[in-house]
Amino acid sequence: KQWYQRRVRGPFYDLYSVVAHTGTIGHGHYVSFAVNPNKQWYFYNDSQVKKTTKKRVLSEPAYILFYERRNLKLDDLLPSYAERNYPEEFALDASVILKDVLSAADKEQRICNLQ
């Protein structure tokens, strides 16, 4: 068979985000587009977020494209925590990390409310 007659077997990738640039090399503006798990595309422009369509995303002058490999199981690719042989002091407690993230988000929200 010719190469174009062969069945494609993968791996397959899905586009999930695009960064677009308008303007010139020295001056311009970046915007981004991303799809949520509900398959709805959104347009991000500084502090604005609006629903958009995949058709619009595909018509934009893409600067960076982000893809996700289908059926990828990260657990199969990364070593388990036990296999990494980290010293015990490097063990992370998820509740501590979450507390730090929420604290930082709360501080950011208070700063935004002051502006």
C-alpha positions as CSV (number, residue, x, y, z in Angstrom):
1,K,0.0,0.0,0.0
2,Q,1.0,3.6,-0.6
3,W,1.7,5.7,2.6
4,Y,-1.6,7.6,2.1
5,Q,-3.6,4.3,2.0
6,R,-2.3,3.0,5.3
7,R,-4.6,3.3,8.3
8,V,-3.3,5.8,10.9
9,R,-3.0,4.1,14.3
10,G,-1.9,6.9,16.5
11,P,-0.9,8.2,18.9
12,F,-3.6,10.9,18.6
13,Y,-3.5,14.4,20.1
14,D,-6.3,16.9,20.9
15,L,-5.8,20.6,20.7
16,Y,-6.8,22.2,24.1
17,S,-5.3,25.7,24.0
18,V,-3.9,28.3,21.6
19,V,-1.9,31.4,22.2
20,A,-2.3,34.0,19.5
21,H,-0.3,37.2,18.8
22,T,-1.4,40.3,17.0
23,G,0.8,43.2,16.0
24,T,4.5,43.2,15.1
25,I,7.6,41.6,16.5
26,G,8.4,44.6,18.7
27,H,4.9,45.5,19.6
28,G,1.7,43.5,19.9
29,H,-0.7,41.7,22.2
30,Y,-1.2,38.1,23.2
31,V,-4.5,36.4,23.8
32,S,-5.3,32.8,24.5
33,F,-8.0,30.3,23.8
34,A,-8.7,27.1,25.8
35,V,-11.3,24.4,25.8
36,N,-12.9,23.3,29.1
37,P,-13.7,19.6,29.9
38,N,-17.3,20.4,28.8
39,K,-15.9,21.0,25.3
40,Q,-16.7,24.7,25.3
41,W,-14.0,27.0,24.0
42,Y,-13.2,30.3,25.8
43,F,-11.3,33.4,24.7
44,Y,-9.0,35.0,27.3
45,N,-7.9,38.6,26.8
46,D,-6.3,40.2,29.8
47,S,-9.2,40.4,32.3
48,Q,-11.9,39.4,29.9
49,V,-13.2,35.8,29.4
50,K,-15.8,35.1,26.7
51,K,-17.2,32.0,25.1
52,T,-16.1,31.4,21.6
53,T,-16.2,28.7,18.9
54,K,-13.6,26.2,17.7
55,K,-14.0,27.7,14.3
56,R,-12.8,31.1,15.5
57,V,-9.9,29.5,17.4
58,L,-8.8,27.7,14.3
59,S,-8.9,30.9,12.3
60,E,-6.6,32.8,14.7
61,P,-2.9,33.5,14.0
62,A,-1.5,30.8,16.3
63,Y,1.8,31.5,18.2
64,I,1.8,28.5,20.5
65,L,-0.4,25.4,20.3
66,F,-1.0,23.0,23.2
67,Y,-2.0,19.4,22.6
68,E,-2.9,16.6,25.0
69,R,-2.2,13.0,24.0
70,R,-5.3,10.8,24.0
71,N,-5.4,7.9,26.4
72,L,-2.3,8.9,28.1
73,K,-1.8,7.3,31.5
74,L,0.8,9.3,33.4
75,D,1.0,6.7,36.1
76,D,2.5,4.4,33.5
77,L,5.2,6.9,32.6
78,L,6.2,8.4,36.0
79,P,7.9,6.4,38.8
80,S,5.9,5.9,41.9
81,Y,6.8,7.9,45.0
82,A,8.4,4.9,46.6
83,E,10.6,4.3,43.5
84,R,12.0,7.8,43.6
85,N,13.9,7.2,46.9
86,Y,13.3,10.7,48.2
87,P,14.3,11.4,51.8
88,E,11.4,11.5,54.2
89,E,11.8,15.3,54.7
90,F,10.8,15.8,51.0
91,A,7.4,14.1,51.5
92,L,4.6,16.6,50.7
93,D,1.4,16.7,52.6
94,A,-1.4,17.6,50.2
95,S,-3.4,19.4,52.9
96,V,-0.5,21.7,53.6
97,I,0.0,22.5,49.9
98,L,-3.8,23.1,49.5
99,K,-3.8,25.4,52.6
100,D,-0.9,27.4,51.1
101,V,-2.6,27.7,47.7
102,L,-5.9,28.8,49.3
103,S,-4.1,31.3,51.5
104,A,-2.3,32.8,48.4
105,A,-5.6,33.0,46.5
106,D,-7.3,34.7,49.4
107,K,-4.5,37.3,49.6
108,E,-4.8,37.9,45.8
109,Q,-8.6,38.3,46.1
110,R,-8.2,40.8,48.9
111,I,-5.7,42.8,46.8
112,C,-8.0,42.8,43.8
113,N,-10.9,44.0,46.0
114,L,-8.8,47.0,47.1
115,Q,-8.2,48.1,43.6
